[in-house]
């Protein structure tokens, strides 16, 4: 088998990893593992119908779906070939291998789940495992618990990342959105994991759960905080980020934030007040602690932008500004640059964009900046 694929240059976009050359090398890897594989016809099937015009997920699906006609009809035999290939191909090609399992293996639970456990070592099975959790939740729960005890950080991460009720680019797991207690039991096993890779997944899962069950996450974190473990404290901090932005009382208390801080706004300005799309504005905030307060107060400062959409409606987005302490002797001055430039995930349109300042979850000031065409 050839060594794992190397990329001489980092592509500008993720989809560029899956180039014509990459498909050719990928098919060669499968040929080395399965002598009956028609390497040339497979590559031709993948690259037909405008492959290079497709976006990332569409390219992945084409690579995975095209395998169906070239691998053994016996699913178990086909999966063994994919597992043999996995250590020798790149991360994105591995993603395609897991998509094959997701698309064609739902009816063969045991073989498929064991394969995803193996494949996640070389990329991630976090997307492909979700249909199995959705369709056979009760059967998957003990497996997810078992994975938390693995000596491989990729498998432990799969337990935490794959069980997220929401997640990114994936179907939601409605059973876990309705009742997140089984997920908390999974995360409990990983709350002090040695791997930052795993801890990030635990924190993201907690943050997901907090959208539907804020009290459950806050009470869980309060219990975990008693352990005094730095790794657990890191998870709590990042897992409660939405609760902190929303000013959840118990979550705020975990980090020493007062529910209603005694501060007043000396200045809140946005300059310039009129900005062309593609340019930026600078917000300045000056805070003063009320004169009757002698001790310091810890502040979580955020800001919310109400972006104007194409049809004139508003889409709000909450951003972190700063976490600072303030005392009666010194004013607190904060500045924040907001870029109004089109991105892959957001397009800007002309109009008045309201910006609100939140301190410890409460709106304390607001102003508008007017965007105009470039």
Buried (B, 14 or more C-beta within 10 A) or exposed (E): EEEBBEEEEEEEEBBBBBBEEBBBBBBBBBBBBBEEBBBEEBBEBBBEEEBEEBEBBBBBBBBBBBBEEBBBEEBEEBBBBBBBBBBBBBBBBBBBBBBBBBBBBBEBBEBBBBBBBBBBBBBBBBBBBBBBBBEBBEEBBEBBBEBBEBEBBBBBBBBBBBBBBBBEEBEBBEBBBEBBEBBBEBBBBBBBBEBEBBBBBBBBBBBBBBBBBBEBBBBBBBEBBEEEBEBBBBBBBBBBBBBBBBBBBBBBEBBEBBEEBBBEEEEBEBEEEEBBBEBEBEBEBBBBBEEEBEEBBBBBBBBBBBBBBEEEEEEEEBEEBBBBEBEBEEEBEBEBEBEBEEEEEEEBBEBEBBBBBBBBBEEBBBBEBBBEEE
